[in-house]
């Protein structure tokens, strides 16, 4: 009997590769959806043995989706694709998750990763008979899951094009902690607040969450140290494992390189229509690509990742950002 697996991943190429690889084993039937809303609808209408969730979803927070799935479907196996490394983020680390699928990974490892997750127990383990609590009433799992138990935000299942779904207050909200008590941001990912004195276009400022998620995906897939987005003289967003001062210095270098290229084009009597540059050192490579006249996407990669792979993935992310921002040309 084949196990039915649902893959929830906005990266169509990666999700397709994952689906094909699973089905080629002869052990799994795999389905693919590209958003959290589609995932909830699919799970409500079909039975899945396991759901694989990429935490970098575009329409909803991946960690919140995993929380909802675990709460509504306590007997369904879950596997997550973290934004960084091989561990789930702290906010879902205590959940009953059967497996982790890190990016990047080697395809020969996939069958073992999936089979290990399928072999792990799921749901609360039964205590001895004398301590056995009453059985939970969950005989119609999925069809009315949204109404069972509290959940921190409601997902509008009627639309797949809605913007980021903000968390709504739970039925019994906990007191808000003081700002000083909030946990510090993880050093591996940081999105600086836009500089309101800069000429940063409004549409870019409104899409910072989307931009950061796209850059996070790029950082994952090419095993980069940093992904940086510069607009003119201003650092728009960064996802980085590097110290902030190094990122700031790199942003300055990126802008200076673009300005130098523009000056060279002017001297030669040409208009600078495109900007693409790779600078290679002993251990790192800096690749930069212009999305528009002043908007530059750059990635810093350590090691020997092929430049062709870096260019291909950077251009895919650049195209997604251009489309989201309405940039033509």
QUIJO-V934040 format. One line per field, one symbol per residue. phi: phi as a letter, one per 20 degrees, with the letter a starting at -180 (. if undefined). psi: psi as a letter, one per 40 degrees, with the letter a starting at -180 (. if undefined). burial: + if it has 9 or more other ideal C-beta (glycine too) atoms within 8 Angstrom, else -. Layout:
# QUIJO-V934040
phi->???
psi->???
burial->???
This chain:
# QUIJO-V934040
phi->.eeeddddbfefffffgffffffffndcdcdccdbfffffffffdbdcfbcddffefeecfgffffgffffecfdefcccdffcmdcffgfcfefedeacdfdebeggefgfffffffeffcnffffggfdffgffebedfofcffeenfbfbedfeecddffgeffefffcffgfffgfefffffffbbdfffffeeegfgffgfdfffgfffffffgffdleeacccdcmecfebbcbdefgfffgffffffffffffffffffgemcefeccbbccddfcccddcbeebgddddccdcdodfggffffffffffgfffgffemedn
psi->hiihhhhhhehddddddddddddedeeihhihieidddddddddeihhdihhhhefiddihdddddddddddgeehihhihidiaeiiideedeighdihgihiihddedddddddddeiiiihihiideehiihigfefhddfddehiiieihhheeheeiihhihihidgiihhiiddeiiiiheehhhiiiheeifhiddddefdddddddddddddeefidihhhhhbehhdiihieiiddddddddddddddddddddddddefihgdihhihhhadeihhhihhdadehhhihhhhafhhddddddddddddddddddefhh.
burial->--+++++++++--++++++-+++----+-++++++++++++++----++++++++++-++-+++++++++++++-+++++++-----++--+--+-++++++--+----++-++++++-+-+------------------++--+-----+-+-+---------+----+------------------+++--+---+-+---++-++-+++++++++++++++++++++++-+++++++-+----++-++-+++-++--++--++-----+--+-++-----++++++++---+++++++---+-+-+++-++++++-+++-++-+--
